[in-house]
Amino acid sequence: MSAQTPTDPAVLRAEIEQVRANLGDTVAALAAKTDVKARAKDAISEARYGLKRKLRTGATTARDSLEEAGVGRSVTIALGATIGALAGFVIYLAVRRRS
């Protein structure tokens, strides 16, 4: 409460509601921190997204390098499929290890 306790019942009710809302937010934040399963899922999702982004960037760089070197399209497609399969396998291992 404030330094001086208000005497108006409407002000008191409003202040009580504000304290309840703050307390509810605090409890929700603490509950989210203790939900280990949800936090692990979030971490896996973030790692998966980061890995996919890095693989896309790497694949684009590799494709550009191969095109500059004059390597044919079929080799580029095979390389992309290999990188995709490897990424899928790494994600599979990460998920399997966490479960």
C-alpha positions as CSV (number, residue, x, y, z in Angstrom):
1,M,0.0,0.0,0.0
2,S,1.0,3.6,-0.2
3,A,2.6,5.6,2.6
4,Q,-0.7,6.9,3.8
5,T,-3.6,4.5,3.9
6,P,-6.5,5.9,2.0
7,T,-9.8,6.2,3.8
8,D,-12.0,6.2,0.7
9,P,-13.4,2.6,0.1
10,A,-13.2,3.0,-3.7
11,V,-9.5,3.9,-3.6
12,L,-8.9,1.0,-1.2
13,R,-10.6,-1.4,-3.6
14,A,-8.7,-0.1,-6.6
15,E,-5.4,-0.4,-4.7
16,I,-6.3,-4.0,-3.6
17,E,-7.2,-4.9,-7.2
18,Q,-3.8,-3.5,-8.4
19,V,-1.9,-5.6,-5.7
20,R,-3.9,-8.7,-6.7
21,A,-3.0,-8.1,-10.4
22,N,0.7,-7.7,-9.6
23,L,0.6,-10.8,-7.4
24,G,-1.0,-12.8,-10.2
25,D,1.6,-11.7,-12.6
26,T,4.4,-12.7,-10.2
27,V,2.8,-16.1,-9.6
28,A,2.5,-16.7,-13.4
29,A,6.1,-15.7,-13.9
30,L,7.3,-18.1,-11.2
31,A,5.1,-20.9,-12.6
32,A,6.7,-20.4,-16.0
33,K,10.2,-20.6,-14.5
34,T,9.4,-23.8,-12.8
35,D,7.9,-25.5,-15.9
36,V,11.0,-27.4,-16.9
37,K,9.3,-29.3,-19.7
38,A,8.0,-26.2,-21.4
39,R,11.4,-24.5,-21.0
40,A,13.2,-27.5,-22.5
41,K,10.8,-27.5,-25.5
42,D,11.4,-23.8,-26.0
43,A,15.2,-24.4,-25.9
44,I,14.9,-27.2,-28.4
45,S,12.7,-25.0,-30.7
46,E,15.2,-22.1,-30.5
47,A,18.2,-24.5,-31.2
48,R,16.3,-26.1,-34.1
49,Y,15.5,-22.7,-35.6
50,G,19.1,-21.5,-35.2
51,L,20.4,-24.7,-36.8
52,K,18.0,-24.4,-39.7
53,R,19.0,-20.8,-40.3
54,K,22.7,-21.7,-40.2
55,L,22.1,-24.6,-42.6
56,R,20.2,-22.4,-45.0
57,T,22.9,-19.8,-45.0
58,G,25.6,-22.5,-45.4
59,A,23.7,-24.2,-48.2
60,T,23.2,-20.9,-50.0
61,T,26.9,-20.1,-49.7
62,A,27.9,-23.6,-50.9
63,R,25.5,-23.4,-53.8
64,D,26.8,-20.0,-54.8
65,S,30.4,-21.3,-54.6
66,L,29.6,-24.3,-56.7
67,E,27.9,-22.2,-59.3
68,E,30.9,-19.9,-59.5
69,A,33.1,-23.0,-59.9
70,G,31.0,-24.2,-62.7
71,V,29.8,-27.4,-61.0
72,G,26.6,-28.8,-62.5
73,R,23.1,-28.4,-61.0
74,S,22.8,-32.2,-60.3
75,V,25.8,-32.0,-58.0
76,T,24.4,-29.0,-56.3
77,I,21.0,-30.8,-55.7
78,A,22.8,-33.8,-54.3
79,L,24.8,-31.7,-52.0
80,G,21.7,-29.9,-50.8
81,A,19.9,-33.2,-50.2
82,T,22.9,-34.5,-48.2
83,I,23.0,-31.3,-46.1
84,G,19.2,-31.6,-45.5
85,A,19.5,-35.3,-44.5
86,L,22.4,-34.4,-42.1
87,A,20.4,-31.6,-40.5
88,G,17.4,-33.9,-40.0
89,F,19.6,-36.5,-38.4
90,V,21.2,-34.0,-36.1
91,I,17.7,-32.7,-35.0
92,Y,16.5,-36.3,-34.5
93,L,19.5,-37.0,-32.2
94,A,18.9,-33.8,-30.3
95,V,15.2,-34.6,-29.7
96,R,15.9,-38.2,-28.9
97,R,18.6,-37.3,-26.3
98,R,16.2,-34.9,-24.6
99,S,13.4,-37.4,-24.2
